[in-house]
């Protein structure tokens, strides 16, 4: 298994666009500077009134398929 660590700060308004299907992918950088993309819907459990904020660990299998996500802080 592989994982990446990302720091996210997505406003509720911006996530709403993702949720509505206007955009379906989040593009960001890992803490070590690598460009990554992943499906926006994996963040749904972490959506609060002010959006999604925090450091997250995203876990993939060896073929790059999403396995899980956890909020670290």
C-alpha positions as a Markdown table, in Angstrom:
| # | Residue | x | y | z |
|---|---|---|---|---|
| 1 | Unk | 0.0 | 0.0 | 0.0 |
| 2 | Unk | 1.0 | 3.6 | -0.6 |
| 3 | Unk | -0.1 | 6.8 | 1.0 |
| 4 | Unk | 0.2 | 10.5 | 0.5 |
| 5 | Unk | -0.2 | 13.4 | 3.0 |
| 6 | Unk | -1.9 | 16.6 | 1.9 |
| 7 | Unk | -2.8 | 19.8 | 3.6 |
| 8 | Unk | -6.2 | 21.0 | 2.4 |
| 9 | Unk | -8.1 | 24.2 | 2.8 |
| 10 | Unk | -11.2 | 24.1 | 0.6 |
| 11 | Unk | -14.0 | 26.6 | 1.3 |
| 12 | Unk | -17.5 | 25.3 | 1.5 |
| 13 | Unk | -18.4 | 27.2 | -1.6 |
| 14 | Unk | -15.6 | 25.6 | -3.6 |
| 15 | Unk | -16.5 | 22.1 | -2.3 |
| 16 | Unk | -20.1 | 22.8 | -3.3 |
| 17 | Unk | -18.9 | 23.1 | -7.0 |
| 18 | Unk | -17.2 | 19.7 | -6.6 |
| 19 | Unk | -20.2 | 18.2 | -5.0 |
| 20 | Unk | -22.5 | 19.5 | -7.8 |
| 21 | Unk | -20.3 | 17.8 | -10.3 |
| 22 | Unk | -18.9 | 21.0 | -11.8 |
| 23 | Unk | -15.5 | 19.6 | -10.9 |
| 24 | Unk | -15.0 | 16.0 | -9.8 |
| 25 | Unk | -11.2 | 16.0 | -9.1 |
| 26 | Unk | -9.1 | 17.7 | -6.5 |
| 27 | Unk | -5.7 | 18.8 | -7.7 |
| 28 | Unk | -3.1 | 19.6 | -5.0 |
| 29 | Unk | 0.4 | 19.0 | -3.8 |
| 30 | Unk | 1.6 | 16.5 | -1.1 |
| 31 | Unk | 3.6 | 17.8 | 1.8 |
| 32 | Unk | 6.7 | 16.7 | 0.1 |
| 33 | Unk | 5.8 | 18.7 | -3.1 |
| 34 | Unk | 4.5 | 16.1 | -5.5 |
| 35 | Unk | 1.5 | 17.0 | -7.7 |
| 36 | Unk | -1.5 | 14.7 | -7.0 |
| 37 | Unk | -5.1 | 14.4 | -8.0 |
| 38 | Unk | -7.9 | 12.4 | -6.4 |
| 39 | Unk | -11.7 | 12.1 | -6.5 |
| 40 | Unk | -13.4 | 14.9 | -4.6 |
| 41 | Unk | -16.1 | 12.6 | -3.2 |
| 42 | Unk | -13.6 | 10.9 | -0.8 |
| 43 | Unk | -13.6 | 14.2 | 1.2 |
| 44 | Unk | -17.3 | 14.2 | 1.8 |
| 45 | Unk | -17.1 | 12.8 | 5.4 |
| 46 | Unk | -14.9 | 15.7 | 6.4 |
| 47 | Unk | -17.1 | 18.6 | 5.1 |
| 48 | Unk | -18.0 | 21.1 | 7.8 |
| 49 | Unk | -19.9 | 24.4 | 7.5 |
| 50 | Unk | -16.7 | 26.3 | 6.7 |
| 51 | Unk | -15.4 | 23.7 | 4.2 |
| 52 | Unk | -12.6 | 21.1 | 4.5 |
| 53 | Unk | -9.5 | 22.0 | 6.4 |
| 54 | Unk | -6.7 | 19.9 | 7.8 |
| 55 | Unk | -4.0 | 17.5 | 7.0 |
| 56 | Unk | -5.1 | 14.2 | 5.5 |
| 57 | Unk | -3.5 | 10.8 | 4.8 |
| 58 | Unk | -4.9 | 9.2 | 1.7 |
| 59 | Unk | -4.2 | 5.5 | 1.2 |
| 60 | Unk | -4.0 | 3.7 | -2.2 |
| 61 | Unk | -3.2 | 0.1 | -3.1 |
| 62 | Unk | -0.2 | -0.8 | -5.2 |
| 63 | Unk | -2.3 | -0.2 | -8.4 |
| 64 | Unk | -3.3 | 3.3 | -7.3 |
| 65 | Unk | -6.8 | 2.5 | -6.3 |
| 66 | Unk | -8.2 | 4.4 | -3.4 |
| 67 | Unk | -8.4 | 2.5 | -0.1 |
| 68 | Unk | -9.1 | 5.0 | 2.6 |
| 69 | Unk | -8.6 | 8.5 | 4.1 |
| 70 | Unk | -8.0 | 9.7 | 7.6 |
| 71 | Unk | -7.7 | 13.2 | 9.0 |
| 72 | Unk | -4.4 | 13.7 | 10.9 |
| 73 | Unk | -5.0 | 17.2 | 12.2 |
